[in-house]
Amino acid sequence: MDRVKGLLFGEVQSGKTAHMFGIIAATADADPGFKTFVLLTTNNRNLQQQTIRRAFRQLSTFNVCDETDDARFIHGGLS
């Protein structure tokens, strides 16, 4: 199976984040080979914090980390 990298862009409040979370969850359920997902967001601190809060709420079974979560990342068995 070939892996494809992509870029998602769209209008403000158009559902991009919800779709990304849905794709991450569906992929994790369908293929146990996907163990780590990296979501790159904006350099706007307020929007980044909004996204991480949503990830904690909506991906509650995942080990969600932001750029300052070294301990959570290591504790989650990630490297």
PDB file with one MODEL, atoms N, CA, C and O in Angstrom:
MODEL        1
ATOM      1  N   MET A   1       0.844  -1.180   0.000  1.00  0.00           N
ATOM      2  CA  MET A   1       0.000   0.000   0.000  1.00  0.00           C
ATOM      3  C   MET A   1       0.888   1.242   0.000  1.00  0.00           C
ATOM      4  O   MET A   1       1.791   1.366   0.827  1.00  0.00           O
ATOM      5  N   ASP A   2       0.635   2.133  -0.903  1.00  0.00           N
ATOM      6  CA  ASP A   2       1.381   3.385  -0.959  1.00  0.00           C
ATOM      7  C   ASP A   2       0.807   4.376   0.040  1.00  0.00           C
ATOM      8  O   ASP A   2      -0.408   4.464   0.218  1.00  0.00           O
ATOM      9  N   ARG A   3       1.682   5.113   0.681  1.00  0.00           N
ATOM     10  CA  ARG A   3       1.263   6.155   1.629  1.00  0.00           C
ATOM     11  C   ARG A   3       1.322   7.491   0.884  1.00  0.00           C
ATOM     12  O   ARG A   3       2.231   7.728   0.088  1.00  0.00           O
ATOM     13  N   VAL A   4       0.372   8.332   1.144  1.00  0.00           N
ATOM     14  CA  VAL A   4       0.298   9.616   0.472  1.00  0.00           C
ATOM     15  C   VAL A   4       0.284  10.718   1.515  1.00  0.00           C
ATOM     16  O   VAL A   4      -0.452  10.634   2.498  1.00  0.00           O
ATOM     17  N   LYS A   5       1.084  11.742   1.313  1.00  0.00           N
ATOM     18  CA  LYS A   5       1.064  12.919   2.176  1.00  0.00           C
ATOM     19  C   LYS A   5       0.187  13.958   1.496  1.00  0.00           C
ATOM     20  O   LYS A   5       0.126  14.034   0.269  1.00  0.00           O
ATOM     21  N   GLY A   6      -0.490  14.754   2.312  1.00  0.00           N
ATOM     22  CA  GLY A   6      -1.382  15.744   1.733  1.00  0.00           C
ATOM     23  C   GLY A   6      -1.452  16.999   2.574  1.00  0.00           C
ATOM     24  O   GLY A   6      -0.888  17.077   3.665  1.00  0.00           O
ATOM     25  N   LEU A   7      -2.145  17.961   2.049  1.00  0.00           N
ATOM     26  CA  LEU A   7      -2.351  19.235   2.718  1.00  0.00           C
ATOM     27  C   LEU A   7      -3.839  19.542   2.667  1.00  0.00           C
ATOM     28  O   LEU A   7      -4.466  19.449   1.612  1.00  0.00           O
ATOM     29  N   LEU A   8      -4.397  19.907   3.811  1.00  0.00           N
ATOM     30  CA  LEU A   8      -5.807  20.245   3.892  1.00  0.00           C
ATOM     31  C   LEU A   8      -5.928  21.740   4.146  1.00  0.00           C
ATOM     32  O   LEU A   8      -5.349  22.268   5.096  1.00  0.00           O
ATOM     33  N   PHE A   9      -6.667  22.404   3.307  1.00  0.00           N
ATOM     34  CA  PHE A   9      -6.889  23.831   3.535  1.00  0.00           C
ATOM     35  C   PHE A   9      -8.332  24.152   3.171  1.00  0.00           C
ATOM     36  O   PHE A   9      -8.971  23.434   2.402  1.00  0.00           O
ATOM     37  N   GLY A  10      -8.836  25.254   3.743  1.00  0.00           N
ATOM     38  CA  GLY A  10     -10.216  25.636   3.479  1.00  0.00           C
ATOM     39  C   GLY A  10     -10.574  26.905   4.214  1.00  0.00           C
ATOM     40  O   GLY A  10      -9.745  27.513   4.891  1.00  0.00           O
ATOM     41  N   GLU A  11     -11.804  27.284   4.068  1.00  0.00           N
ATOM     42  CA  GLU A  11     -12.304  28.505   4.685  1.00  0.00           C
ATOM     43  C   GLU A  11     -12.349  28.370   6.207  1.00  0.00           C
ATOM     44  O   GLU A  11     -12.379  27.263   6.743  1.00  0.00           O
ATOM     45  N   VAL A  12     -12.354  29.503   6.885  1.00  0.00           N
ATOM     46  CA  VAL A  12     -12.486  29.545   8.333  1.00  0.00           C
ATOM     47  C   VAL A  12     -13.813  28.899   8.729  1.00  0.00           C
ATOM     48  O   VAL A  12     -14.838  29.119   8.084  1.00  0.00           O
ATOM     49  N   GLN A  13     -13.783  28.095   9.804  1.00  0.00           N
ATOM     50  CA  GLN A  13     -14.975  27.443  10.347  1.00  0.00           C
ATOM     51  C   GLN A  13     -15.669  26.538   9.320  1.00  0.00           C
ATOM     52  O   GLN A  13     -16.897  26.448   9.297  1.00  0.00           O
ATOM     53  N   SER A  14     -14.881  25.872   8.475  1.00  0.00           N
ATOM     54  CA  SER A  14     -15.478  25.006   7.457  1.00  0.00           C
ATOM     55  C   SER A  14     -15.421  23.525   7.824  1.00  0.00           C
ATOM     56  O   SER A  14     -15.871  22.684   7.046  1.00  0.00           O
ATOM     57  N   GLY A  15     -14.873  23.188   9.002  1.00  0.00           N
ATOM     58  CA  GLY A  15     -14.854  21.810   9.450  1.00  0.00           C
ATOM     59  C   GLY A  15     -13.546  21.072   9.218  1.00  0.00           C
ATOM     60  O   GLY A  15     -13.510  19.846   9.320  1.00  0.00           O
ATOM     61  N   LYS A  16     -12.478  21.784   8.911  1.00  0.00           N
ATOM     62  CA  LYS A  16     -11.182  21.143   8.629  1.00  0.00           C
ATOM     63  C   LYS A  16     -10.689  20.325   9.822  1.00  0.00           C
ATOM     64  O   LYS A  16     -10.294  19.171   9.653  1.00  0.00           O
ATOM     65  N   THR A  17     -10.707  20.894  11.004  1.00  0.00           N
ATOM     66  CA  THR A  17     -10.190  20.202  12.179  1.00  0.00           C
ATOM     67  C   THR A  17     -11.023  18.967  12.485  1.00  0.00           C
ATOM     68  O   THR A  17     -10.462  17.909  12.770  1.00  0.00           O
ATOM     69  N   ALA A  18     -12.325  19.071  12.434  1.00  0.00           N
ATOM     70  CA  ALA A  18     -13.195  17.922  12.690  1.00  0.00           C
ATOM     71  C   ALA A  18     -12.929  16.819  11.674  1.00  0.00           C
ATOM     72  O   ALA A  18     -12.897  15.643  12.038  1.00  0.00           O
ATOM     73  N   HIS A  19     -12.740  17.171  10.427  1.00  0.00           N
ATOM     74  CA  HIS A  19     -12.440  16.163   9.411  1.00  0.00           C
ATOM     75  C   HIS A  19     -11.085  15.503   9.669  1.00  0.00           C
ATOM     76  O   HIS A  19     -10.950  14.288   9.527  1.00  0.00           O
ATOM     77  N   MET A  20     -10.086  16.296  10.044  1.00  0.00           N
ATOM     78  CA  MET A  20      -8.774  15.717  10.341  1.00  0.00           C
ATOM     79  C   MET A  20      -8.866  14.746  11.513  1.00  0.00           C
ATOM     80  O   MET A  20      -8.292  13.658  11.459  1.00  0.00           O
ATOM     81  N   PHE A  21      -9.573  15.120  12.562  1.00  0.00           N
ATOM     82  CA  PHE A  21      -9.728  14.233  13.709  1.00  0.00           C
ATOM     83  C   PHE A  21     -10.463  12.954  13.304  1.00  0.00           C
ATOM     84  O   PHE A  21     -10.114  11.867  13.764  1.00  0.00           O
ATOM     85  N   GLY A  22     -11.467  13.078  12.457  1.00  0.00           N
ATOM     86  CA  GLY A  22     -12.199  11.909  11.964  1.00  0.00           C
ATOM     87  C   GLY A  22     -11.315  10.983  11.158  1.00  0.00           C
ATOM     88  O   GLY A  22     -11.397   9.763  11.299  1.00  0.00           O
ATOM     89  N   ILE A  23     -10.470  11.550  10.314  1.00  0.00           N
ATOM     90  CA  ILE A  23      -9.546  10.749   9.504  1.00  0.00           C
ATOM     91  C   ILE A  23      -8.527  10.048  10.400  1.00  0.00           C
ATOM     92  O   ILE A  23      -8.216   8.875  10.193  1.00  0.00           O
ATOM     93  N   ILE A  24      -8.011  10.765  11.391  1.00  0.00           N
ATOM     94  CA  ILE A  24      -7.053  10.164  12.322  1.00  0.00           C
ATOM     95  C   ILE A  24      -7.699   8.988  13.055  1.00  0.00           C
ATOM     96  O   ILE A  24      -7.111   7.909  13.133  1.00  0.00           O
ATOM     97  N   ALA A  25      -8.891   9.186  13.586  1.00  0.00           N
ATOM     98  CA  ALA A  25      -9.568   8.125  14.339  1.00  0.00           C
ATOM     99  C   ALA A  25      -9.888   6.930  13.446  1.00  0.00           C
ATOM    100  O   ALA A  25      -9.673   5.786  13.848  1.00  0.00           O
ATOM    101  N   ALA A  26     -10.394   7.176  12.253  1.00  0.00           N
ATOM    102  CA  ALA A  26     -10.736   6.088  11.335  1.00  0.00           C
ATOM    103  C   ALA A  26      -9.491   5.315  10.902  1.00  0.00           C
ATOM    104  O   ALA A  26      -9.518   4.089  10.791  1.00  0.00           O
ATOM    105  N   THR A  27      -8.410   6.038  10.660  1.00  0.00           N
ATOM    106  CA  THR A  27      -7.160   5.384  10.253  1.00  0.00           C
ATOM    107  C   THR A  27      -6.614   4.520  11.385  1.00  0.00           C
ATOM    108  O   THR A  27      -6.187   3.389  11.155  1.00  0.00           O
ATOM    109  N   ALA A  28      -6.628   5.046  12.598  1.00  0.00           N
ATOM    110  CA  ALA A  28      -6.139   4.286  13.751  1.00  0.00           C
ATOM    111  C   ALA A  28      -6.962   3.019  13.960  1.00  0.00           C
ATOM    112  O   ALA A  28      -6.409   1.976  14.311  1.00  0.00           O
ATOM    113  N   ASP A  29      -8.279   3.095  13.748  1.00  0.00           N
ATOM    114  CA  ASP A  29      -9.139   1.920  13.882  1.00  0.00           C
ATOM    115  C   ASP A  29      -8.888   0.902  12.776  1.00  0.00           C
ATOM    116  O   ASP A  29      -8.900  -0.304  13.022  1.00  0.00           O
ATOM    117  N   ALA A  30      -8.662   1.386  11.565  1.00  0.00           N
ATOM    118  CA  ALA A  30      -8.558   0.501  10.404  1.00  0.00           C
ATOM    119  C   ALA A  30      -7.182  -0.133  10.239  1.00  0.00           C
ATOM    120  O   ALA A  30      -7.076  -1.234   9.701  1.00  0.00           O
ATOM    121  N   ASP A  31      -6.123   0.544  10.695  1.00  0.00           N
ATOM    122  CA  ASP A  31      -4.768   0.062  10.440  1.00  0.00           C
ATOM    123  C   ASP A  31      -3.909   0.231  11.681  1.00  0.00           C
ATOM    124  O   ASP A  31      -3.456   1.341  11.960  1.00  0.00           O
ATOM    125  N   PRO A  32      -3.672  -0.831  12.432  1.00  0.00           N
ATOM    126  CA  PRO A  32      -2.867  -0.718  13.648  1.00  0.00           C
ATOM    127  C   PRO A  32      -1.409  -0.337  13.379  1.00  0.00           C
ATOM    128  O   PRO A  32      -0.665  -0.049  14.316  1.00  0.00           O
ATOM    129  N   GLY A  33      -1.002  -0.332  12.130  1.00  0.00           N
ATOM    130  CA  GLY A  33       0.355   0.090  11.780  1.00  0.00           C
ATOM    131  C   GLY A  33       0.579   1.581  11.967  1.00  0.00           C
ATOM    132  O   GLY A  33       1.718   2.035  12.082  1.00  0.00           O
ATOM    133  N   PHE A  34      -0.499   2.334  11.996  1.00  0.00           N
ATOM    134  CA  PHE A  34      -0.388   3.770  12.249  1.00  0.00           C
ATOM    135  C   PHE A  34      -0.404   3.990  13.754  1.00  0.00           C
ATOM    136  O   PHE A  34      -1.462   3.911  14.379  1.00  0.00           O
ATOM    137  N   LYS A  35       0.743   4.264  14.338  1.00  0.00           N
ATOM    138  CA  LYS A  35       0.842   4.431  15.782  1.00  0.00           C
ATOM    139  C   LYS A  35       1.034   5.881  16.204  1.00  0.00           C
ATOM    140  O   LYS A  35       0.751   6.240  17.348  1.00  0.00           O
ATOM    141  N   THR A  36       1.512   6.716  15.285  1.00  0.00           N
ATOM    142  CA  THR A  36       1.773   8.116  15.608  1.00  0.00           C
ATOM    143  C   THR A  36       1.203   9.004  14.513  1.00  0.00           C
ATOM    144  O   THR A  36       1.411   8.759  13.325  1.00  0.00           O
ATOM    145  N   PHE A  37       0.491  10.026  14.925  1.00  0.00           N
ATOM    146  CA  PHE A  37      -0.046  11.016  14.001  1.00  0.00           C
ATOM    147  C   PHE A  37       0.506  12.372  14.417  1.00  0.00           C
ATOM    148  O   PHE A  37       0.506  12.705  15.603  1.00  0.00           O
ATOM    149  N   VAL A  38       0.967  13.140  13.470  1.00  0.00           N
ATOM    150  CA  VAL A  38       1.487  14.477  13.741  1.00  0.00           C
ATOM    151  C   VAL A  38       0.583  15.470  13.022  1.00  0.00           C
ATOM    152  O   VAL A  38       0.431  15.420  11.801  1.00  0.00           O
ATOM    153  N   LEU A  39      -0.001  16.355  13.783  1.00  0.00           N
ATOM    154  CA  LEU A  39      -0.867  17.389  13.224  1.00  0.00           C
ATOM    155  C   LEU A  39      -0.158  18.724  13.370  1.00  0.00           C
ATOM    156  O   LEU A  39       0.022  19.224  14.480  1.00  0.00           O
ATOM    157  N   LEU A  40       0.236  19.287  12.259  1.00  0.00           N
ATOM    158  CA  LEU A  40       0.883  20.598  12.273  1.00  0.00           C
ATOM    159  C   LEU A  40      -0.195  21.653  12.140  1.00  0.00           C
ATOM    160  O   LEU A  40      -1.059  21.571  11.267  1.00  0.00           O
ATOM    161  N   THR A  41      -0.135  22.639  13.009  1.00  0.00           N
ATOM    162  CA  THR A  41      -1.145  23.692  12.991  1.00  0.00           C
ATOM    163  C   THR A  41      -0.485  25.031  12.681  1.00  0.00           C
ATOM    164  O   THR A  41       0.585  25.088  12.075  1.00  0.00           O
ATOM    165  N   THR A  42      -1.114  26.055  13.088  1.00  0.00           N
ATOM    166  CA  THR A  42      -0.699  27.425  12.798  1.00  0.00           C
ATOM    167  C   THR A  42       0.365  27.922  13.776  1.00  0.00           C
ATOM    168  O   THR A  42       0.591  27.318  14.825  1.00  0.00           O
ATOM    169  N   ASN A  43       1.001  29.011  13.424  1.00  0.00           N
ATOM    170  CA  ASN A  43       1.910  29.657  14.369  1.00  0.00           C
ATOM    171  C   ASN A  43       1.160  30.677  15.235  1.00  0.00           C
ATOM    172  O   ASN A  43       1.776  31.390  16.028  1.00  0.00           O
ATOM    173  N   ASN A  44      -0.144  30.745  15.086  1.00  0.00           N
ATOM    174  CA  ASN A  44      -0.991  31.593  15.912  1.00  0.00           C
ATOM    175  C   ASN A  44      -1.275  30.844  17.215  1.00  0.00           C
ATOM    176  O   ASN A  44      -1.986  29.839  17.212  1.00  0.00           O
ATOM    177  N   ARG A  45      -0.725  31.329  18.318  1.00  0.00           N
ATOM    178  CA  ARG A  45      -0.797  30.632  19.603  1.00  0.00           C
ATOM    179  C   ARG A  45      -2.235  30.380  20.057  1.00  0.00           C
ATOM    180  O   ARG A  45      -2.535  29.302  20.570  1.00  0.00           O
ATOM    181  N   ASN A  46      -3.117  31.342  19.880  1.00  0.00           N
ATOM    182  CA  ASN A  46      -4.516  31.164  20.295  1.00  0.00           C
ATOM    183  C   ASN A  46      -5.195  30.041  19.514  1.00  0.00           C
ATOM    184  O   ASN A  46      -5.903  29.219  20.095  1.00  0.00           O
ATOM    185  N   LEU A  47      -4.981  30.005  18.208  1.00  0.00           N
ATOM    186  CA  LEU A  47      -5.589  28.953  17.396  1.00  0.00           C
ATOM    187  C   LEU A  47      -4.958  27.593  17.689  1.00  0.00           C
ATOM    188  O   LEU A  47      -5.643  26.571  17.666  1.00  0.00           O
ATOM    189  N   GLN A  48      -3.654  27.581  17.964  1.00  0.00           N
ATOM    190  CA  GLN A  48      -2.985  26.334  18.303  1.00  0.00           C
ATOM    191  C   GLN A  48      -3.548  25.781  19.611  1.00  0.00           C
ATOM    192  O   GLN A  48      -3.807  24.582  19.713  1.00  0.00           O
ATOM    193  N   GLN A  49      -3.738  26.632  20.600  1.00  0.00           N
ATOM    194  CA  GLN A  49      -4.303  26.202  21.880  1.00  0.00           C
ATOM    195  C   GLN A  49      -5.738  25.716  21.713  1.00  0.00           C
ATOM    196  O   GLN A  49      -6.147  24.756  22.366  1.00  0.00           O
ATOM    197  N   GLN A  50      -6.498  26.365  20.854  1.00  0.00           N
ATOM    198  CA  GLN A  50      -7.866  25.933  20.576  1.00  0.00           C
ATOM    199  C   GLN A  50      -7.857  24.519  19.978  1.00  0.00           C
ATOM    200  O   GLN A  50      -8.670  23.675  20.354  1.00  0.00           O
ATOM    201  N   THR A  51      -6.944  24.275  19.061  1.00  0.00           N
ATOM    202  CA  THR A  51      -6.856  22.963  18.419  1.00  0.00           C
ATOM    203  C   THR A  51      -6.425  21.889  19.409  1.00  0.00           C
ATOM    204  O   THR A  51      -6.980  20.791  19.392  1.00  0.00           O
ATOM    205  N   ILE A  52      -5.464  22.170  20.259  1.00  0.00           N
ATOM    206  CA  ILE A  52      -5.012  21.158  21.220  1.00  0.00           C
ATOM    207  C   ILE A  52      -6.118  20.842  22.230  1.00  0.00           C
ATOM    208  O   ILE A  52      -6.277  19.687  22.627  1.00  0.00           O
ATOM    209  N   ARG A  53      -6.881  21.850  22.649  1.00  0.00           N
ATOM    210  CA  ARG A  53      -8.008  21.601  23.559  1.00  0.00           C
ATOM    211  C   ARG A  53      -9.042  20.684  22.897  1.00  0.00           C
ATOM    212  O   ARG A  53      -9.566  19.764  23.523  1.00  0.00           O
ATOM    213  N   ARG A  54      -9.320  20.953  21.628  1.00  0.00           N
ATOM    214  CA  ARG A  54     -10.270  20.107  20.895  1.00  0.00           C
ATOM    215  C   ARG A  54      -9.733  18.692  20.766  1.00  0.00           C
ATOM    216  O   ARG A  54     -10.493  17.732  20.897  1.00  0.00           O
ATOM    217  N   ALA A  55      -8.439  18.543  20.511  1.00  0.00           N
ATOM    218  CA  ALA A  55      -7.839  17.215  20.378  1.00  0.00           C
ATOM    219  C   ALA A  55      -7.974  16.448  21.692  1.00  0.00           C
ATOM    220  O   ALA A  55      -8.313  15.265  21.673  1.00  0.00           O
ATOM    221  N   PHE A  56      -7.720  17.088  22.820  1.00  0.00           N
ATOM    222  CA  PHE A  56      -7.879  16.429  24.116  1.00  0.00           C
ATOM    223  C   PHE A  56      -9.314  15.949  24.310  1.00  0.00           C
ATOM    224  O   PHE A  56      -9.538  14.840  24.796  1.00  0.00           O
ATOM    225  N   ARG A  57     -10.284  16.775  23.933  1.00  0.00           N
ATOM    226  CA  ARG A  57     -11.695  16.410  24.101  1.00  0.00           C
ATOM    227  C   ARG A  57     -12.132  15.338  23.109  1.00  0.00           C
ATOM    228  O   ARG A  57     -12.766  14.356  23.496  1.00  0.00           O
ATOM    229  N   GLN A  58     -11.799  15.517  21.849  1.00  0.00           N
ATOM    230  CA  GLN A  58     -12.366  14.685  20.795  1.00  0.00           C
ATOM    231  C   GLN A  58     -11.547  13.435  20.481  1.00  0.00           C
ATOM    232  O   GLN A  58     -12.067  12.498  19.874  1.00  0.00           O
ATOM    233  N   LEU A  59     -10.287  13.406  20.880  1.00  0.00           N
ATOM    234  CA  LEU A  59      -9.443  12.226  20.674  1.00  0.00           C
ATOM    235  C   LEU A  59      -9.017  11.691  22.038  1.00  0.00           C
ATOM    236  O   LEU A  59      -7.834  11.469  22.293  1.00  0.00           O
ATOM    237  N   SER A  60      -9.994  11.490  22.900  1.00  0.00           N
ATOM    238  CA  SER A  60      -9.712  11.175  24.307  1.00  0.00           C
ATOM    239  C   SER A  60      -9.011   9.833  24.506  1.00  0.00           C
ATOM    240  O   SER A  60      -8.405   9.624  25.556  1.00  0.00           O
ATOM    241  N   THR A  61      -9.070   8.927  23.552  1.00  0.00           N
ATOM    242  CA  THR A  61      -8.384   7.647  23.697  1.00  0.00           C
ATOM    243  C   THR A  61      -6.955   7.695  23.157  1.00  0.00           C
ATOM    244  O   THR A  61      -6.238   6.696  23.217  1.00  0.00           O
ATOM    245  N   PHE A  62      -6.539   8.846  22.631  1.00  0.00           N
ATOM    246  CA  PHE A  62      -5.195   9.026  22.098  1.00  0.00           C
ATOM    247  C   PHE A  62      -4.306   9.702  23.137  1.00  0.00           C
ATOM    248  O   PHE A  62      -4.805  10.381  24.035  1.00  0.00           O
ATOM    249  N   ASN A  63      -3.010   9.522  23.022  1.00  0.00           N
ATOM    250  CA  ASN A  63      -2.041  10.231  23.847  1.00  0.00           C
ATOM    251  C   ASN A  63      -1.719  11.542  23.125  1.00  0.00           C
ATOM    252  O   ASN A  63      -0.778  11.603  22.334  1.00  0.00           O
ATOM    253  N   VAL A  64      -2.487  12.569  23.396  1.00  0.00           N
ATOM    254  CA  VAL A  64      -2.345  13.859  22.720  1.00  0.00           C
ATOM    255  C   VAL A  64      -1.275  14.690  23.415  1.00  0.00           C
ATOM    256  O   VAL A  64      -1.303  14.845  24.636  1.00  0.00           O
ATOM    257  N   CYS A  65      -0.337  15.221  22.648  1.00  0.00           N
ATOM    258  CA  CYS A  65       0.759  16.026  23.196  1.00  0.00           C
ATOM    259  C   CYS A  65       0.883  17.314  22.393  1.00  0.00           C
ATOM    260  O   CYS A  65       0.614  17.349  21.193  1.00  0.00           O
ATOM    261  N   ASP A  66       1.296  18.365  23.084  1.00  0.00           N
ATOM    262  CA  ASP A  66       1.683  19.564  22.351  1.00  0.00           C
ATOM    263  C   ASP A  66       3.198  19.697  22.440  1.00  0.00           C
ATOM    264  O   ASP A  66       3.872  18.789  22.927  1.00  0.00           O
ATOM    265  N   GLU A  67       3.730  20.800  21.982  1.00  0.00           N
ATOM    266  CA  GLU A  67       5.187  20.940  21.882  1.00  0.00           C
ATOM    267  C   GLU A  67       5.892  21.007  23.239  1.00  0.00           C
ATOM    268  O   GLU A  67       7.119  20.929  23.300  1.00  0.00           O
ATOM    269  N   THR A  68       5.136  21.149  24.318  1.00  0.00           N
ATOM    270  CA  THR A  68       5.754  21.232  25.646  1.00  0.00           C
ATOM    271  C   THR A  68       5.559  19.959  26.463  1.00  0.00           C
ATOM    272  O   THR A  68       5.970  19.913  27.623  1.00  0.00           O
ATOM    273  N   ASP A  69       4.948  18.930  25.894  1.00  0.00           N
ATOM    274  CA  ASP A  69       4.567  17.723  26.634  1.00  0.00           C
ATOM    275  C   ASP A  69       5.587  16.595  26.538  1.00  0.00           C
ATOM    276  O   ASP A  69       5.237  15.471  26.177  1.00  0.00           O
ATOM    277  N   ASP A  70       6.839  16.883  26.856  1.00  0.00           N
ATOM    278  CA  ASP A  70       7.871  15.839  26.788  1.00  0.00           C
ATOM    279  C   ASP A  70       7.529  14.656  27.687  1.00  0.00           C
ATOM    280  O   ASP A  70       7.645  13.507  27.260  1.00  0.00           O
ATOM    281  N   ALA A  71       7.113  14.915  28.912  1.00  0.00           N
ATOM    282  CA  ALA A  71       6.837  13.844  29.860  1.00  0.00           C
ATOM    283  C   ALA A  71       5.659  12.981  29.374  1.00  0.00           C
ATOM    284  O   ALA A  71       5.739  11.754  29.433  1.00  0.00           O
ATOM    285  N   ARG A  72       4.596  13.584  28.907  1.00  0.00           N
ATOM    286  CA  ARG A  72       3.449  12.822  28.418  1.00  0.00           C
ATOM    287  C   ARG A  72       3.831  12.002  27.190  1.00  0.00           C
ATOM    288  O   ARG A  72       3.376  10.870  27.024  1.00  0.00           O
ATOM    289  N   PHE A  73       4.668  12.579  26.335  1.00  0.00           N
ATOM    290  CA  PHE A  73       5.129  11.889  25.130  1.00  0.00           C
ATOM    291  C   PHE A  73       5.937  10.640  25.508  1.00  0.00           C
ATOM    292  O   PHE A  73       5.719   9.565  24.950  1.00  0.00           O
ATOM    293  N   ILE A  74       6.855  10.786  26.445  1.00  0.00           N
ATOM    294  CA  ILE A  74       7.697   9.657  26.870  1.00  0.00           C
ATOM    295  C   ILE A  74       6.879   8.645  27.647  1.00  0.00           C
ATOM    296  O   ILE A  74       7.019   7.439  27.440  1.00  0.00           O
ATOM    297  N   HIS A  75       6.016   9.132  28.552  1.00  0.00           N
ATOM    298  CA  HIS A  75       5.170   8.235  29.357  1.00  0.00           C
ATOM    299  C   HIS A  75       4.244   7.416  28.470  1.00  0.00           C
ATOM    300  O   HIS A  75       3.916   6.275  28.797  1.00  0.00           O
ATOM    301  N   GLY A  76       3.823   7.989  27.353  1.00  0.00           N
ATOM    302  CA  GLY A  76       2.942   7.292  26.412  1.00  0.00           C
ATOM    303  C   GLY A  76       3.671   6.238  25.599  1.00  0.00           C
ATOM    304  O   GLY A  76       3.060   5.601  24.741  1.00  0.00           O
ATOM    305  N   GLY A  77       4.955   6.035  25.843  1.00  0.00           N
ATOM    306  CA  GLY A  77       5.706   5.018  25.148  1.00  0.00           C
ATOM    307  C   GLY A  77       6.142   5.442  23.760  1.00  0.00           C
ATOM    308  O   GLY A  77       6.431   4.601  22.909  1.00  0.00           O
ATOM    309  N   LEU A  78       6.189   6.737  23.530  1.00  0.00           N
ATOM    310  CA  LEU A  78       6.532   7.240  22.206  1.00  0.00           C
ATOM    311  C   LEU A  78       8.003   7.652  22.173  1.00  0.00           C
ATOM    312  O   LEU A  78       8.618   7.900  23.211  1.00  0.00           O
ATOM    313  N   SER A  79       8.533   7.716  21.005  1.00  0.00           N
ATOM    314  CA  SER A  79       9.912   8.166  20.866  1.00  0.00           C
ATOM    315  C   SER A  79      10.069   8.981  19.588  1.00  0.00           C
ATOM    316  O   SER A  79      11.166   9.453  19.288  1.00  0.00           O
TER     317      SER A  79
ENDMDL
END
